[in-house]
């Protein structure tokens, strides 16, 4: 990266070596002398920036490699899960694999993204949720997707109540949804 007198002045101000008043007066004088033709801008290479550029390139390369590996792993996992025989097994397999890699927030994310509200899927999520420590559950509750989970559980409960009508008290699926809502600290109206 090339630096000029203007950049050097700005850097000294940014690092606190110059006060705002001093920076402004020196900048004004420099700009006036440049526009008046008294001073010509001279550029120099900053070796530190060049070294940072090389290390940033290396970091980007490593990051890209990790992302490609993660993408291939995810595709293989999804491809393998696609051939599972039972309905809902794909979501359960993905939830188990993701929960093992990064427990709290990833368990919530995988469940919400699977959008599988069968009893087996609910029971699987509950089992994994209860196996998490309090710290991981807290991390999951702090994650941005947790609010979406709570909202969707409420919607499912309301929807099931509407479908069940007067026989809502004996509806096993509704009871499972309400159990999940209670476990997550989400009570539905």
MDTraj code that builds the backbone (N, CA, C; nanometers):
import mdtraj as md
import numpy as np

residues = "UNK UNK UNK UNK UNK UNK UNK UNK UNK UNK UNK UNK UNK UNK UNK UNK UNK UNK UNK UNK UNK UNK UNK UNK UNK UNK UNK UNK UNK UNK UNK UNK UNK UNK UNK UNK UNK UNK UNK UNK UNK UNK UNK UNK UNK UNK UNK UNK UNK UNK UNK UNK UNK UNK UNK UNK UNK UNK UNK UNK UNK UNK UNK UNK UNK UNK UNK UNK UNK UNK UNK UNK UNK UNK UNK UNK UNK UNK UNK UNK UNK UNK UNK UNK UNK UNK UNK UNK UNK UNK UNK UNK UNK UNK UNK UNK UNK UNK UNK UNK UNK UNK UNK UNK UNK UNK UNK UNK UNK UNK UNK UNK UNK UNK UNK UNK UNK UNK UNK UNK UNK UNK UNK UNK UNK UNK UNK UNK UNK UNK UNK UNK UNK UNK UNK UNK UNK UNK UNK UNK UNK UNK UNK UNK UNK UNK UNK UNK UNK UNK UNK UNK UNK UNK UNK UNK UNK UNK UNK UNK UNK UNK UNK UNK UNK UNK UNK UNK UNK UNK UNK UNK UNK UNK UNK UNK UNK UNK UNK UNK UNK UNK UNK UNK UNK UNK UNK UNK UNK".split()
xyz = np.array([
    [0.0855, -0.1170, 0.0000],
    [0.0000, 0.0000, 0.0000],
    [0.0897, 0.1226, 0.0000],
    [0.0499, 0.2258, -0.0704],
    [0.1291, 0.3479, -0.0784],
    [0.0723, 0.4513, 0.0172],
    [0.1647, 0.5230, 0.0818],
    [0.1250, 0.6260, 0.1767],
    [0.1829, 0.7598, 0.1347],
    [0.1077, 0.8655, 0.1587],
    [0.1513, 1.0005, 0.1290],
    [0.1565, 1.0790, 0.2586],
    [0.1938, 1.2071, 0.2474],
    [0.1966, 1.2928, 0.3650],
    [0.0579, 1.3033, 0.4288],
    [-0.0455, 1.3007, 0.3462],
    [-0.1833, 1.3120, 0.3966],
    [-0.2179, 1.1895, 0.4810],
    [-0.1823, 1.0718, 0.4328],
    [-0.2096, 0.9493, 0.5082],
    [-0.1298, 0.9453, 0.6376],
    [-0.0034, 0.9896, 0.6323],
    [0.0778, 0.9921, 0.7543],
    [0.0165, 1.0838, 0.8588],
    [-0.0323, 1.1983, 0.8146],
    [-0.0969, 1.2930, 0.9057],
    [-0.2225, 1.2305, 0.9666],
    [-0.3036, 1.1662, 0.8829],
    [-0.4267, 1.1015, 0.9313],
    [-0.3934, 0.9886, 1.0285],
    [-0.2892, 0.9112, 1.0014],
    [-0.2500, 0.8016, 1.0891],
    [-0.2057, 0.8546, 1.2255],
    [-0.1286, 0.9644, 1.2259],
    [-0.0840, 1.0214, 1.3537],
    [-0.2028, 1.0710, 1.4346],
    [-0.3031, 1.1280, 1.3676],
    [-0.4236, 1.1726, 1.4369],
    [-0.5018, 1.0529, 1.4916],
    [-0.5147, 0.9486, 1.4097],
    [-0.5919, 0.8301, 1.4507],
    [-0.5276, 0.7592, 1.5686],
    [-0.3967, 0.7620, 1.5784],
    [-0.3286, 0.6938, 1.6899],
    [-0.3169, 0.7823, 1.8128],
    [-0.3646, 0.9063, 1.8031],
    [-0.3653, 0.9937, 1.9197],
    [-0.2395, 1.0767, 1.9353],
    [-0.1526, 1.0749, 1.8374],
    [-0.0294, 1.1534, 1.8447],
    [-0.0553, 1.3015, 1.8171],
    [-0.1694, 1.3307, 1.7553],
    [-0.2085, 1.4690, 1.7283],
    [-0.3474, 1.4938, 1.7848],
    [-0.3681, 1.6129, 1.8377],
    [-0.5019, 1.6504, 1.8824],
    [-0.5849, 1.6868, 1.7601],
    [-0.7146, 1.6965, 1.7778],
    [-0.8020, 1.7295, 1.6656],
    [-0.7688, 1.8675, 1.6095],
    [-0.7442, 1.9612, 1.6974],
    [-0.7123, 2.0978, 1.6540],
    [-0.5800, 2.1008, 1.5774],
    [-0.4801, 2.0320, 1.6291],
    [-0.3499, 2.0270, 1.5632],
    [-0.3601, 1.9566, 1.4282],
    [-0.4358, 1.8464, 1.4254],
    [-0.4556, 1.7713, 1.3016],
    [-0.5201, 1.8594, 1.1950],
    [-0.6256, 1.9317, 1.2343],
    [-0.6962, 2.0157, 1.1381],
    [-0.6078, 2.1281, 1.0850],
    [-0.5313, 2.1903, 1.1733],
    [-0.4465, 2.3010, 1.1262],
    [-0.3357, 2.2483, 1.0356],
    [-0.2740, 2.1348, 1.0700],
    [-0.1687, 2.0774, 0.9855],
    [-0.2261, 2.0286, 0.8521],
    [-0.3455, 1.9706, 0.8569],
    [-0.4089, 1.9241, 0.7339],
    [-0.4409, 2.0421, 0.6424],
    [-0.4949, 2.1497, 0.7018],
    [-0.5268, 2.2688, 0.6242],
    [-0.4009, 2.3260, 0.5588],
    [-0.2920, 2.3341, 0.6356],
    [-0.1666, 2.3883, 0.5825],
    [-0.1136, 2.2983, 0.4711],
    [-0.1210, 2.1662, 0.4898],
    [-0.0721, 2.0720, 0.3889],
    [-0.1534, 2.0816, 0.2602],
    [-0.2850, 2.0870, 0.2730],
    [-0.3712, 2.0964, 0.1548],
    [-0.3479, 2.2281, 0.0811],
    [-0.3351, 2.3377, 0.1579],
    [-0.3083, 2.4673, 0.0946],
    [-0.1754, 2.4654, 0.0198],
    [-0.0713, 2.4055, 0.0792],
    [0.0594, 2.4026, 0.0129],
    [0.0582, 2.3101, -0.1092],
    [-0.0221, 2.2022, -0.1042],
    [-0.0311, 2.1115, -0.2192],
    [-0.1056, 2.1798, -0.3333],
    [-0.2183, 2.2421, -0.3000],
    [-0.2969, 2.3071, -0.4056],
    [-0.2278, 2.4317, -0.4578],
    [-0.1451, 2.4951, -0.3749],
    [-0.0706, 2.6129, -0.4181],
    [0.0538, 2.5774, -0.4981],
    [0.0891, 2.4498, -0.5027],
    [0.2044, 2.4053, -0.5792],
    [0.3341, 2.4085, -0.5005],
    [0.3286, 2.4447, -0.3745],
    [0.4501, 2.4512, -0.2930],
    [0.5002, 2.3145, -0.2508],
    [0.4121, 2.2193, -0.2339],
    [0.4496, 2.0830, -0.1919],
    [0.3889, 1.9860, -0.2907],
    [0.4675, 1.8854, -0.3230],
    [0.4172, 1.7821, -0.4127],
    [0.3992, 1.6541, -0.3301],
    [0.2894, 1.5873, -0.3537],
    [0.2659, 1.4625, -0.2809],
    [0.3722, 1.3607, -0.3186],
    [0.4275, 1.2970, -0.2169],
    [0.5229, 1.1894, -0.2433],
    [0.4675, 1.0638, -0.1778],
    [0.4783, 0.9556, -0.2468],
    [0.4245, 0.8300, -0.1988],
    [0.5381, 0.7368, -0.1629],
    [0.5155, 0.6576, -0.0601],
    [0.6133, 0.5559, -0.0222],
    [0.5376, 0.4277, 0.0077],
    [0.6037, 0.3165, -0.0062],
    [0.5440, 0.1871, 0.0251],
    [0.5559, 0.1625, 0.1742],
    [0.4557, 0.1039, 0.2291],
    [0.4578, 0.0660, 0.3695],
    [0.4830, -0.0834, 0.3754],
    [0.5986, -0.1222, 0.4220],
    [0.6356, -0.2644, 0.4265],
    [0.5458, -0.3427, 0.5219],
    [0.5035, -0.2758, 0.6301],
    [0.4138, -0.3462, 0.7249],
    [0.2826, -0.3822, 0.6569],
    [0.2303, -0.2911, 0.5772],
    [0.1043, -0.3183, 0.5073],
    [0.1231, -0.4303, 0.4058],
    [0.2383, -0.4328, 0.3390],
    [0.2644, -0.5394, 0.2425],
    [0.2708, -0.6737, 0.3122],
    [0.3352, -0.6788, 0.4295],
    [0.3423, -0.8035, 0.5061],
    [0.2033, -0.8449, 0.5529],
    [0.1241, -0.7472, 0.5956],
    [-0.0133, -0.7781, 0.6374],
    [-0.0926, -0.8319, 0.5200],
    [-0.0691, -0.7751, 0.4030],
    [-0.1402, -0.8211, 0.2834],
    [-0.1097, -0.9661, 0.2532],
    [0.0172, -1.0049, 0.2684],
    [0.0542, -1.1448, 0.2444],
    [-0.0099, -1.2356, 0.3480],
    [-0.0085, -1.1943, 0.4757],
    [-0.0684, -1.2798, 0.5781],
    [-0.2201, -1.2831, 0.5628],
    [-0.2804, -1.1709, 0.5204],
    [-0.4248, -1.1707, 0.4963],
    [-0.4605, -1.2631, 0.3814],
    [-0.3762, -1.2681, 0.2793],
    [-0.3993, -1.3580, 0.1671],
    [-0.3942, -1.5017, 0.2149],
    [-0.2978, -1.5322, 0.2997],
    [-0.2869, -1.6673, 0.3551],
    [-0.4103, -1.7006, 0.4393],
    [-0.4540, -1.6050, 0.5216],
    [-0.5720, -1.6264, 0.6051],
    [-0.6958, -1.6507, 0.5193],
    [-0.7110, -1.5722, 0.4129],
    [-0.8253, -1.5918, 0.3235],
    [-0.8199, -1.7289, 0.2566],
    [-0.7001, -1.7709, 0.2202],
    [-0.6842, -1.9026, 0.1583],
    [-0.7245, -2.0138, 0.2528],
    [-0.6789, -2.0040, 0.3774],
    [-0.7141, -2.1056, 0.4780],
    [-0.8640, -2.1035, 0.5044],
    [-0.9202, -1.9835, 0.5152],
    [-1.0649, -1.9711, 0.5392],
    [-1.1437, -2.0337, 0.4245],
    [-1.1020, -2.0060, 0.3020],
    [-1.1710, -2.0628, 0.1856],
    [-1.1620, -2.2147, 0.1866],
    [-1.0456, -2.2672, 0.2217],
    [-1.0273, -2.4120, 0.2279],
    [-1.1183, -2.4744, 0.3331],
    [-1.1268, -2.4126, 0.4499],
    [-1.2134, -2.4636, 0.5564],
    [-1.3594, -2.4589, 0.5131],
    [-1.4008, -2.3494, 0.4485],
    [-1.5398, -2.3384, 0.4034],
    [-1.5733, -2.4421, 0.2971],
    [-1.4802, -2.4670, 0.2054],
    [-1.5029, -2.5688, 0.1025],
    [-1.5154, -2.7063, 0.1682],
    [-1.4268, -2.7355, 0.2638],
    [-1.4328, -2.8644, 0.3333],
    [-1.5642, -2.8787, 0.4099],
    [-1.6076, -2.7716, 0.4757],
    [-1.7339, -2.7764, 0.5496],
    [-1.8513, -2.7965, 0.4531],
    [-1.8463, -2.7299, 0.3382],
    [-1.9527, -2.7462, 0.2391],
    [-1.9600, -2.8879, 0.1854],
    [-1.8438, -2.9460, 0.1554],
    [-1.8407, -3.0843, 0.1063],
    [-1.8933, -3.1787, 0.2141],
    [-1.8512, -3.1553, 0.3377],
    [-1.8994, -3.2392, 0.4482],
    [-2.0499, -3.2298, 0.4641],
    [-2.1028, -3.1085, 0.4542],
    [-2.2477, -3.0897, 0.4659],
    [-2.3212, -3.1590, 0.3522],
    [-2.2702, -3.1449, 0.2310],
    [-2.3337, -3.2117, 0.1168],
    [-2.3330, -3.3632, 0.1340],
    [-2.2201, -3.4171, 0.1799],
    [-2.2135, -3.5615, 0.2016],
    [-2.3106, -3.6050, 0.3103],
    [-2.3184, -3.5262, 0.4170],
    [-2.4116, -3.5576, 0.5257],
    [-2.5562, -3.5541, 0.4752],
    [-2.5902, -3.4507, 0.4002],
    [-2.7261, -3.4413, 0.3478],
    [-2.7558, -3.5526, 0.2475],
    [-2.6582, -3.5859, 0.1662],
    [-2.6765, -3.6933, 0.0687],
    [-2.6972, -3.8267, 0.1391],
    [-2.6165, -3.8497, 0.2431],
    [-2.6304, -3.9729, 0.3200],
    [-2.7654, -3.9761, 0.3921],
    [-2.8052, -3.8611, 0.4497],
    [-2.9311, -3.8543, 0.5236],
    [-3.0509, -3.8689, 0.4296],
    [-3.0343, -3.8317, 0.3040],
    [-3.1431, -3.8389, 0.2069],
    [-3.1868, -3.9828, 0.1815],
    [-3.0941, -4.0749, 0.1975],
    [-3.1249, -4.2149, 0.1706],
    [-3.1765, -4.2893, 0.2933],
    [-3.2039, -4.2172, 0.4018],
    [-3.2567, -4.2806, 0.5230],
    [-3.3981, -4.3303, 0.4944],
    [-3.4356, -4.4494, 0.5439],
    [-3.5632, -4.5088, 0.5089],
    [-3.6862, -4.4449, 0.5723],
    [-3.6789, -4.4019, 0.6962],
    [-3.7989, -4.3562, 0.7657],
    [-3.8228, -4.2073, 0.7411],
    [-3.9524, -4.1653, 0.7302],
    [-3.9795, -4.0227, 0.7169],
    [-3.9392, -3.9525, 0.8467],
    [-3.8833, -3.8343, 0.8331],
    [-3.8378, -3.7607, 0.9513],
    [-3.6981, -3.7997, 0.9939],
    [-3.6457, -3.9097, 0.9399],
    [-3.5128, -3.9559, 0.9790],
    [-3.4059, -3.8604, 0.9281],
    [-3.4305, -3.7973, 0.8126],
    [-3.3324, -3.7030, 0.7596],
    [-3.3131, -3.5881, 0.8577],
    [-3.4199, -3.5311, 0.9041],
    [-3.4085, -3.4199, 0.9982],
    [-3.3429, -3.4650, 1.1273],
    [-3.3767, -3.5838, 1.1727],
    [-3.3175, -3.6355, 1.2960],
    [-3.1685, -3.6589, 1.2780],
    [-3.1271, -3.7144, 1.1631],
    [-2.9858, -3.7400, 1.1375],
    [-2.9093, -3.6095, 1.1312],
    [-2.9643, -3.5109, 1.0614],
    [-2.8980, -3.3815, 1.0527],
    [-2.8907, -3.3185, 1.1905],
    [-2.9994, -3.3251, 1.2671],
    [-2.9993, -3.2664, 1.4010],
    [-2.8957, -3.3321, 1.4899],
    [-2.8840, -3.4637, 1.4845],
    [-2.7864, -3.5348, 1.5667],
    [-2.6454, -3.4981, 1.5252],
    [-2.6171, -3.4956, 1.3954],
    [-2.4822, -3.4651, 1.3480],
    [-2.4434, -3.3222, 1.3828],
    [-2.5342, -3.2283, 1.3632],
    [-2.5031, -3.0896, 1.3927],
    [-2.4907, -3.0691, 1.5431],
    [-2.5780, -3.1324, 1.6203],
    [-2.5730, -3.1171, 1.7648],
    [-2.4425, -3.1706, 1.8204],
    [-2.3880, -3.2758, 1.7604],
    [-2.2627, -3.3308, 1.8090],
    [-2.1471, -3.2364, 1.7789],
    [-2.1536, -3.1626, 1.6669],
    [-2.0446, -3.0739, 1.6293],
    [-2.0446, -2.9458, 1.7128],
    [-2.1583, -2.8835, 1.7320],
    [-2.1694, -2.7596, 1.8083],
    [-2.3059, -2.7579, 1.8749],
    [-2.3140, -2.7970, 1.9982],
    [-2.4408, -2.8289, 2.0636],
    [-2.5526, -2.7240, 2.0624],
    [-2.5463, -2.6210, 2.1441],
    [-2.6596, -2.5330, 2.1693],
    [-2.7259, -2.4692, 2.0496],
    [-2.6702, -2.3595, 2.0001],
    [-2.7360, -2.2872, 1.8911],
    [-2.7536, -2.3704, 1.7643],
    [-2.6602, -2.4609, 1.7375],
    [-2.6708, -2.5413, 1.6155],
    [-2.7856, -2.6417, 1.6231],
    [-2.8147, -2.6928, 1.7425],
    [-2.9287, -2.7833, 1.7593],
    [-3.0574, -2.7085, 1.7249],
    [-3.0712, -2.5867, 1.7772],
    [-3.1904, -2.5059, 1.7506],
    [-3.1998, -2.4749, 1.6013],
    [-3.0881, -2.4323, 1.5414],
    [-3.0872, -2.3969, 1.3993],
    [-3.1269, -2.5166, 1.3127],
    [-3.0683, -2.6331, 1.3404],
    [-3.0971, -2.7492, 1.2561],
    [-3.2437, -2.7917, 1.2697],
    [-3.3001, -2.7804, 1.3895],
    [-3.4399, -2.8176, 1.4091],
    [-3.5320, -2.7216, 1.3336],
    [-3.5037, -2.5917, 1.3457],
    [-3.5882, -2.4922, 1.2781],
    [-3.5784, -2.5080, 1.1266],
    [-3.4572, -2.5289, 1.0771],
    [-3.4383, -2.5407, 0.9325],
    [-3.4978, -2.6703, 0.8769],
    [-3.4999, -2.7763, 0.9592],
    [-3.5578, -2.9032, 0.9140],
    [-3.7095, -2.8900, 0.8957],
    [-3.7734, -2.8056, 0.9773],
    [-3.9173, -2.7816, 0.9691],
    [-3.9960, -2.9130, 0.9713],
    [-3.9561, -3.0024, 1.0616],
    [-4.0207, -3.1333, 1.0775],
    [-4.0896, -3.1356, 1.2139],
    [-4.2231, -3.1324, 1.2131],
    [-4.2983, -3.1223, 1.3369],
    [-4.3640, -3.2547, 1.3757],
    [-4.3093, -3.3655, 1.3278],
    [-4.3629, -3.4961, 1.3653],
    [-4.3255, -3.5256, 1.5100],
    [-4.4001, -3.6174, 1.5714],
    [-4.3726, -3.6528, 1.7109],
    [-4.2298, -3.7033, 1.7294],
    [-4.1819, -3.7854, 1.6362],
    [-4.0457, -3.8377, 1.6461],
    [-3.9415, -3.7273, 1.6448],
    [-3.9613, -3.6293, 1.5582],
    [-3.8685, -3.5168, 1.5503],
    [-3.8733, -3.4322, 1.6777],
    [-3.9937, -3.4096, 1.7300],
    [-4.0075, -3.3336, 1.8546],
    [-3.9391, -3.4060, 1.9704],
    [-3.9618, -3.5369, 1.9798],
    [-3.9004, -3.6144, 2.0870],
    [-3.7474, -3.6146, 2.0741],
    [-3.6989, -3.6259, 1.9518],
    [-3.5551, -3.6238, 1.9281],
    [-3.4959, -3.4895, 1.9723],
    [-3.5617, -3.3794, 1.9359],
    [-3.5138, -3.2476, 1.9758],
    [-3.5152, -3.2346, 2.1282],
    [-3.6249, -3.2760, 2.1906],
    [-3.6356, -3.2660, 2.3368],
    [-3.5249, -3.3447, 2.4054],
    [-3.4986, -3.4650, 2.3554],
    [-3.3939, -3.5501, 2.4143],
    [-3.2572, -3.4812, 2.4045],
    [-3.2276, -3.4263, 2.2873],
    [-3.0992, -3.3578, 2.2696],
    [-3.0925, -3.2290, 2.3515],
    [-3.2036, -3.1582, 2.3602],
    [-3.2076, -3.0340, 2.4379],
    [-3.1798, -3.0629, 2.5850],
    [-3.2429, -3.1668, 2.6355],
    [-3.2248, -3.2006, 2.7763],
    [-3.0848, -3.2537, 2.8052],
    [-3.0179, -3.3088, 2.7040],
    [-2.8822, -3.3591, 2.7254],
    [-2.7794, -3.2460, 2.7246],
    [-2.8192, -3.1273, 2.6768],
    [-2.7285, -3.0123, 2.6789],
    [-2.7124, -2.9629, 2.8223],
    [-2.5964, -2.9108, 2.8515],
    [-2.5755, -2.8485, 2.9815],
    [-2.6475, -2.7143, 2.9866],
    [-2.6585, -2.6601, 3.1065],
    [-2.7264, -2.5312, 3.1240],
    [-2.6561, -2.4215, 3.0451],
    [-2.5242, -2.4296, 3.0357],
    [-2.4468, -2.3284, 2.9623],
    [-2.4811, -2.3316, 2.8131],
    [-2.4883, -2.4524, 2.7555],
    [-2.5220, -2.4644, 2.6134],
    [-2.6663, -2.4231, 2.5871],
    [-2.7575, -2.4571, 2.6785],
    [-2.8965, -2.4136, 2.6621],
    [-2.9049, -2.2611, 2.6665],
    [-2.8265, -2.1996, 2.7540],
    [-2.8245, -2.0540, 2.7633],
    [-2.7707, -1.9926, 2.6350],
    [-2.6647, -2.0519, 2.5794],
    [-2.6105, -2.0033, 2.4518],
    [-2.7155, -2.0148, 2.3416],
    [-2.7880, -2.1256, 2.3427],
    [-2.8923, -2.1461, 2.2415],
    [-3.0025, -2.0415, 2.2561],
    [-3.0415, -2.0124, 2.3803],
    [-3.1471, -1.9136, 2.4035],
    [-3.1026, -1.7732, 2.3639],
    [-2.9718, -1.7481, 2.3689],
    [-2.9194, -1.6169, 2.3290],
    [-2.9008, -1.6047, 2.1786],
    [-2.9105, -1.7162, 2.1070],
    [-2.8879, -1.7120, 1.9622],
    [-3.0071, -1.6456, 1.8928],
    [-2.9823, -1.5814, 1.7788],
    [-3.0899, -1.5112, 1.7074],
    [-3.2029, -1.6026, 1.6592],
    [-3.1733, -1.7275, 1.6317],
    [-3.2746, -1.8171, 1.5754],
    [-3.3673, -1.8740, 1.6841],
    [-3.3310, -1.8586, 1.8110],
    [-3.4133, -1.9128, 1.9193],
    [-3.5529, -1.8492, 1.9192],
    [-3.5602, -1.7185, 1.8958],
    [-3.6899, -1.6501, 1.8907],
    [-3.7785, -1.7083, 1.7817],
    [-3.7170, -1.7448, 1.6703],
    [-3.7923, -1.8062, 1.5610],
    [-3.8467, -1.9421, 1.6039],
    [-3.7649, -2.0195, 1.6768],
    [-3.8094, -2.1499, 1.7264],
    [-3.9306, -2.1336, 1.8173],
    [-3.9215, -2.0422, 1.9131],
    [-4.0317, -2.0202, 2.0070],
    [-4.1582, -1.9783, 1.9320],
    [-4.1422, -1.8882, 1.8363],
    [-4.2562, -1.8419, 1.7569],
    [-4.3197, -1.9565, 1.6782],
    [-4.2367, -2.0405, 1.6164],
    [-4.2901, -2.1509, 1.5373],
    [-4.3567, -2.2568, 1.6258],
    [-4.3036, -2.2779, 1.7457],
    [-4.3686, -2.3718, 1.8385],
    [-4.5076, -2.3195, 1.8741],
    [-4.5163, -2.1898, 1.9036],
    [-4.6472, -2.1298, 1.9358],
    [-4.7445, -2.1460, 1.8188],
    [-4.6962, -2.1212, 1.6969],
    [-4.7811, -2.1357, 1.5788],
    [-4.8291, -2.2798, 1.5633],
    [-4.7405, -2.3750, 1.5874],
    [-4.7777, -2.5155, 1.5755],
    [-4.8829, -2.5532, 1.6796],
    [-4.8645, -2.5034, 1.8024],
    [-4.9623, -2.5309, 1.9084],
    [-5.0982, -2.4726, 1.8691],
    [-5.0994, -2.3474, 1.8268],
    [-5.2254, -2.2822, 1.7867],
    [-5.2906, -2.3559, 1.6706],
    [-5.2100, -2.3954, 1.5750],
    [-5.2607, -2.4663, 1.4582],
    [-5.3210, -2.6012, 1.4986],
    [-5.2516, -2.6728, 1.5850],
    [-5.3003, -2.8042, 1.6301],
    [-5.4293, -2.7903, 1.7109],
    [-5.4373, -2.6829, 1.7918],
    [-5.5601, -2.6579, 1.8683],
    [-5.6774, -2.6335, 1.7739],
    [-5.6514, -2.5578, 1.6682],
    [-5.7578, -2.5273, 1.5725],
    [-5.8038, -2.6532, 1.5006],
    [-5.7098, -2.7416, 1.4671],
    [-5.7441, -2.8654, 1.3974],
    [-5.8182, -2.9598, 1.4910],
    [-5.7719, -2.9693, 1.6156],
    [-5.8313, -3.0636, 1.7113],
    [-5.9698, -3.0186, 1.7563],
    [-5.9914, -2.8881, 1.7578],
    [-6.1223, -2.8367, 1.7986],
    [-6.1538, -2.8720, 1.9427],
    [-6.2735, -2.9309, 1.9663],
    [-6.3175, -2.9643, 2.1011],
    [-6.2407, -3.0807, 2.1616],
    [-6.1795, -3.1654, 2.0789],
    [-6.1061, -3.2806, 2.1306],
    [-5.9591, -3.2504, 2.1545],
    [-5.9248, -3.1241, 2.1749],
    [-5.7850, -3.0833, 2.1906],
    [-5.7213, -3.1450, 2.3145],
    [-5.7990, -3.1719, 2.4181],
    [-5.7427, -3.2227, 2.5430],
    [-5.6793, -3.3604, 2.5251],
    [-5.7315, -3.4414, 2.4345],
    [-5.6790, -3.5763, 2.4166],
    [-5.5855, -3.5911, 2.2975],
    [-5.5513, -3.4829, 2.2312],
    [-5.4666, -3.4867, 2.1123],
    [-5.3210, -3.5089, 2.1539],
    [-5.2649, -3.6256, 2.1202],
    [-5.1285, -3.6615, 2.1609],
    [-5.0256, -3.5669, 2.0983],
    [-5.0450, -3.5315, 1.9735],
    [-4.9487, -3.4418, 1.9068],
    [-4.9508, -3.3032, 1.9720],
    [-5.0708, -3.2554, 2.0050],
    [-5.0823, -3.1262, 2.0728],
    [-5.0122, -3.1319, 2.2084],
    [-5.0295, -3.2415, 2.2789],
    [-4.9638, -3.2565, 2.4096],
    [-4.8118, -3.2545, 2.3943],
    [-4.7612, -3.3172, 2.2887],
    [-4.6165, -3.3185, 2.2635],
    [-4.5666, -3.1768, 2.2318],
    [-4.6436, -3.1031, 2.1518],
    [-4.6073, -2.9649, 2.1195],
    [-4.6094, -2.8767, 2.2446],
    [-4.7109, -2.8950, 2.3283],
    [-4.7204, -2.8161, 2.4509],
    [-4.6065, -2.8501, 2.5469],
    [-4.5668, -2.9776, 2.5498],
    [-4.4530, -3.0188, 2.6327],
    [-4.3265, -2.9471, 2.5863],
    [-4.3061, -2.9398, 2.4545],
    [-4.1910, -2.8695, 2.3991],
    [-4.1976, -2.7204, 2.4335],
    [-4.3151, -2.6608, 2.4176],
    [-4.3312, -2.5176, 2.4476],
    [-4.2973, -2.4901, 2.5944],
    [-4.3430, -2.5765, 2.6821],
    [-4.3160, -2.5584, 2.8242],
    [-4.1662, -2.5748, 2.8525],
    [-4.1039, -2.6715, 2.7893],
    [-3.9618, -2.6969, 2.8093],
    [-3.8778, -2.5763, 2.7645],
    [-3.9217, -2.5101, 2.6577],
    [-3.8486, -2.3960, 2.6051],
    [-3.8857, -2.2672, 2.6783],
    [-3.9811, -2.2752, 2.7716],
    [-4.0217, -2.1567, 2.8438],
    [-4.1156, -2.0686, 2.7640],
    [-4.1825, -2.1305, 2.6685],
    [-4.2729, -2.0579, 2.5807],
    [-4.4127, -2.1114, 2.6033],
    [-4.4960, -2.0307, 2.6621],
    [-4.6343, -2.0740, 2.6811],
    [-4.7198, -2.0110, 2.5731],
    [-4.8042, -2.0908, 2.5168],
    [-4.8913, -2.0425, 2.4097],
    [-5.0237, -1.9964, 2.4691],
    [-5.0805, -1.8904, 2.4132],
    [-5.2099, -1.8401, 2.4647],
    [-5.3210, -1.9401, 2.4486],
])
top = md.Topology()
chain = top.add_chain()
for i, resn in enumerate(residues, 1):
    res = top.add_residue(resn, chain, resSeq=i)
    for name in ("N", "CA", "C"):
        top.add_atom(name, md.element.get_by_symbol(name[0]), res)
traj = md.Trajectory(xyz[None], top)
